[in-house]
Amino acid sequence: MNYLLLVTSITSMVLNNSLMSRVSKTMLSGRTDVYRYNALSYIICIALFGAMTLGGSISLYTVILGVLFGTVTLLSNFYRTLALAKGPTHITILITTSSMIIPTLSGVVMGLEEFRPLKLVAMAVLIFFIYLSAKKDEGTSIGKGWLLLCMLAFLFQGIIGVIQKIHQSSEHKAELFPFLFVSFTVSFLFATVMGYTKKTETKFGAKHFILSAISGICIFTMNVLNLKLSGLLPSQLFFPAVNGTAIIFTSLVAVLLFKEKLSKRQFIGIAGGLLSLVAICVL
């Protein structure tokens, strides 16, 4: 059952990543539009989380962690966006993806799991193949402060998984929907301020609203399942599998559905990444 939930979560992540990639390239213009699109998606999330929260209780513990989770998620996205703008995409992806090491080891550090060195080796190999699968920028210069931005994105993206593990390992783990309701309320407020206090030439129409609603449903699904699974599956299996699989399969969708060209380097990266994910699951 847990693995069925994992497959559902990964499917939602791949669908949302692919949709966001396509929308940002063909329907959005600049960071302000992205914030607006995200704000619309978050409205759907808040409505769904709110509906699931009605009639339930919420502790101060969950409120504090929810605010922290929402803030850290925002900071992770913010610094990753700036890093991608200032430096090479393939190396930025490598660094930010490597942040899975932080939550992967969190279960061991917290004394909840036994250390499995072979899984850690397989995860390092997975990160290498993800690096190969990322498109290599030609002639991309590195802007001032790029490495610092990458390190900040690495840190905050890693902390996201740790907060998930902490909440789902506590006595308040049943407050899953209130936790996410608080988190996405914080995210929505930030995205709204950033998206609707600045001017943009893009006029949002029916297609924008429909696609943002689909994104919202995907975000709702993957966040509910990821939070739940972070407390059910070993960290050394869950975090590499959910992060690595989403990236690899998003690349496959780009090739198969959107007809993007695949270089030999990317083919090796995707094939090796899939084998690495299998190794993580069986070791």
N, C-alpha and C positions, 0 to 999 in steps of 0.2 A: 504493500500500500504506500509506504514512504517513497519508494522509487517511482511509483505512478505519479505522486505529487511532485517529485523532482522533475520528471519529464514534462509535466504540465507547466511548472514554473519556468523551465528553460524555454519551452515553446512560446510562452508569453513574452519572455525577454527577447528572444530572437525576432518575434513579430514586431515588438515595439522598436527594437534597434533598427530593423530594416525599414519600418514605416518612417521613423524619425529621420533616418539617413536620406530617404527619398524625398520627404517633405521639405527638409532643410535645403536640399539642392534645387528643388523645382518650384517651391511655393513660398519660401521665406527669404527675407533679405536682411541679414545682419542679426546681431545678438538681441536687439529689442524685440524682433519678431519671434525669436526662439523663446524668450521669456513669456511673451503673450500666449504663444501656443502651449507652453508648459502650464501657464496659469489656468487656461481653459481645461486642460487635462486634469489638473489638480482639483478643479471644481467637482468633476465626476468622482474622483477618489474620495473627497471629503463627504460627498453625498452618500456614497456606498459605505464608507467607514462609519459615518454618523448613524445611518440606518441600522447597522449591526451593533452599534454601541447603545442605542436607546434602551432604557430600562436596566442597563447594567451599571455596575459600580466601577469607580476608578480611584486608585490610591495616589497619594502624593508622589510616591516612588515612580509610578508609571508616568505621571505628568512630567516630572523632572527628566526622566530618561527620554520621554517622547520629544520634549523641547530640545534636548541635547542631540538626539538622533536627527531631527529635522535640520538643526543648525549645522551639524557636521556634514550631512548630505549636501546641503547648499554650498558649504565651503569646498567640498571635494569637487563638485561640478564647476564651481567658479574658477578654482585654480587650475583644473584640468583644461578648461576652455581657454584660459589665458596662456597656458603652456603650449597648447596646440597652435595658437596664433603666433607664438614667438619662436618655435623651434620645429625640428623634423618630426613628422607625425609618427613614423615607425618607432623611433626611439622613445618618444613620449608615451606611446601605447605600451611599450616594453616596461618602462619604469612604473607607470600607473597600474598595469596588470600585475606586476610583481608584488603589489601591496597585498595580494591574497595571502602572502606569507604571514602577515600579522594576525588575521583572524584564524588562519589554519593552526597556528601554534597556541592560540588563546586557550583552547580546551586543555592543552597540556600544562600551560602555565597556571591555570586555575585549578589544576589537580583533578580534572574531571575525566581525562583520557590518558591512555598510555601512549608514549611517543613511538611512532612508527617511522624509522629513518628511511625505509624504502619508498614510502609515500612521499616523503620530502624530496628525495632524489627524482622521483617521477614528476613531481610538480616543477622542479627546476628545469627538467627537460621540456615540460609543457610550455613554460615561459619562453624558452629558447625558440620553440617552434611557432609560438604566437608572434614572436619578433620576426621570424621569417615570413609569416603569412601576411604581415602588415605591409602595405604598399610603401616602397622606398621613395621619398621625395627627391626630385632631381634639382640640385642647386639651391636647396632651402638653406637660408642663413639662420644662425642662432642669435636671437635677440638678447639684450641685456636682461639678466634676472631669470632666464629660462630654466636653469638648473634648480634654482631655489623654488620656482613655481612647481616644477616636477616633484620635488621633495615634499612640498606642502600637500600636493594632490595625492601623493603616495601615502602620506601620514593619515590624512583625513579619510581617504577611501578605505584604508585598512581599519580605521577605528569604527567605521560603519558596521562591519561584521562583528567586531568585539562587543559593541553595544547590543546587537541582536542576540549574541550568545549570553551576555549578562542578564538581559531581561528574561529570556526563555529558560534560564537556569535558576531563576528566582521563584519565590512563592507567589509572585504576581503574574506568572506566565499566562494565566487564563485571560488577563486583560489585554489580549492581543489587539483587538479592534480599537479600544480606547487609545492604546499606545500609538497606533498608526494614524488615528484621527488627529491627535495632537501634533504628531510629526508633520503631516501633510497640511495642516492648517498653517504651521510655521512656513513651510515651503511655498504655499499659495500666497501668503502675505508678501513674502520676499519677491516672488516672481511678478506679482501684480505691481508692486512699487517700481521694480526695475523695468517692467514692460509698458506700463501705462502712464508713467510720468515723463516719458520721452516721445518725441514725434517719430512717426514712421510713414513711409509712402505706401506701404502694403495695406490693401483693404481686405480684411478678413470676410470671407463669404461662407456660403453653406458648406462647401467642401472642407474648409478649414475646421469648421465646427464638428462636422461628422468624423473627420480623421482624428481630431483631438479627443473626441469622445471614445473612439476605438483605443487610442493610446491610453486614455484614463482607465479603461477596463483592463487593459494589459498590465498597467502599473499596479492597479489594485490587486489583481490576481497574483502577480509575481511577488509583491511585497508581503501579502498574507502568507503565501506558501513558503517563501524564503525565511520569514521570521519564525514560522512554526517548525520548519525543517532544521533550522539552526540549533534548536533544542532537542531534536530527535535523532539526527545523524551525527556521526563523529566529525569534528571540525576538519580533520585531515582528509576526509572524503568530500564533505559537502561544499566547502568553499572553492577548492580547485575545480570540482566538477561543474558547479553552477557558473562560475566565472569563465573558465576555459571553454566549456561547451558553447556558451552563448556567443563568445567571440568567434570561434571556429565556424559555427553554423550560420552566423550572420554573414560571414564571408561567402559561404556556399550559396546562400540565398541571393546575394549580390550577383554571383556568377550565373546561377541557374534561372532566376526570374528577371533580373535587371540587365542580363547580358553583359556584365562587366568582364573585361578580359582578365585571364588568370595567367600570371607568369610562371615559369618553372620554379622559381624561388617560392612563390605563394603556394603552388601545388604541393611542394615538399613540406611547407609549413603546415598546411591543412591536414595532409595525410599523417605527418608525424604527430601533430596535435591530437588527432583522433586516437592514434595508438597510445599516446601518453595518457589520455583520459581513461582508456580501457585499463591500462596498467595501474592507475590510481585506484580504480574500483576493485581490482582483484588482488592487489598486493596486501 
